[in-house]
Amino acid sequence: MDDILNPREAAIDLIRVYVERGDSLDSLRAGQLGYCGGDYSASIGGYAGELPDLVKVKSDKIAVSKINGQIIEPQIFSLKELFDEIKSGVRQAALF
């Protein structure tokens, strides 16, 4: 994604390609995917934030701790909710 505008979009961007190719929710949980680049930093599970204030994140959550190159207070999102939202959009696109 070229222009990440907010943490939620970054969390969706992290998993979108995997959901669209058919990966299961369980495989995403188990894989504990993460990305750290100039546009955003996000991960499924693990830890988020900066030392000494790291936040433990469960494997059913996505944490975003950097957006548009700026470190932010970690924003936590439900992996299942975003997975279902993307899945719903994939199904909608397939109908047309």
N, C-alpha and C positions, 0 to 999 in steps of 0.2 A: 504494500500500500504506500503510495507516495506522500499523501498528506494525512497524517494521523492527527486528528483534532482533539480527541479526548481519551481518557484511560479506557473507557468501555470499548471504543473502536479498536484500540490496541489489543485488548483481550480477545475480541472477535477475530482480529487479524492473525493472532497467534495460532488459532485452531482452525480457521476457515478451510484451508486447503486440505487438511486431514479429514474434516467432516465431509467435505465435498467429494473426496475420493472414496469414502465409505468406511473409514476407521470407526471403531465402536467407542462408546463412552468409556468402557472399561480399559481399552487399550490406551486411550489418552491419559486416564488416571495413572495407569501403571508406568507409562513412559516418562512422566514428569518432565514434559517438554519445557524448554525455556529459550528465550531470545534476548540478546542484549546488543543493541545497535544504536546508531545516532538518532533514529526516530523514536524508539521506545525500548524499554526493558520490561519483560513480563515472563512469568513462569507459572506452571501448574505445580502446586505444592512447593515444598522447600522453605526457603527463607526469603523475605523481602525487606527492603529498606537499607539503611546505612548503619554501620557500627557507631555507637554501641546500642542502637535502638532497633535491632532486627526483630522482625515479626515472623513467627512460625506460621506457615500456611499449610492447611490440610490438602490432601491430594484431590479433593473434590472442589477446589477453589483455584481461580486464576488471580495472581497478584500482579499489578502493574506499579512499578516504582520509578519509572522515568518516562517522560512524554515530551516529544519534540526537543530532545536534548536536555531537558530540565529535570533534575531529581525532584520527585514529589513525595508526599506522604503516601505510603502504599495504599492503593485502592484495591479492594477485594471483590471479586465477582464469582457467582455460582457457575461452575463449569457446566453443570447440567442445563441450567437455564439458557446459557449462550449456545451450547450444543444443540438444544431443541430449537432455538430461534434460527440458527443456520440451517438445520435439517429441514425446517418448515419452508424456508426460502428455496432450498434445493428442490423440494417436492413441488412447490408452486411453479418454479421455472420449468420443470419437466412437463408440466401440464400444458404449456404453451409452445 
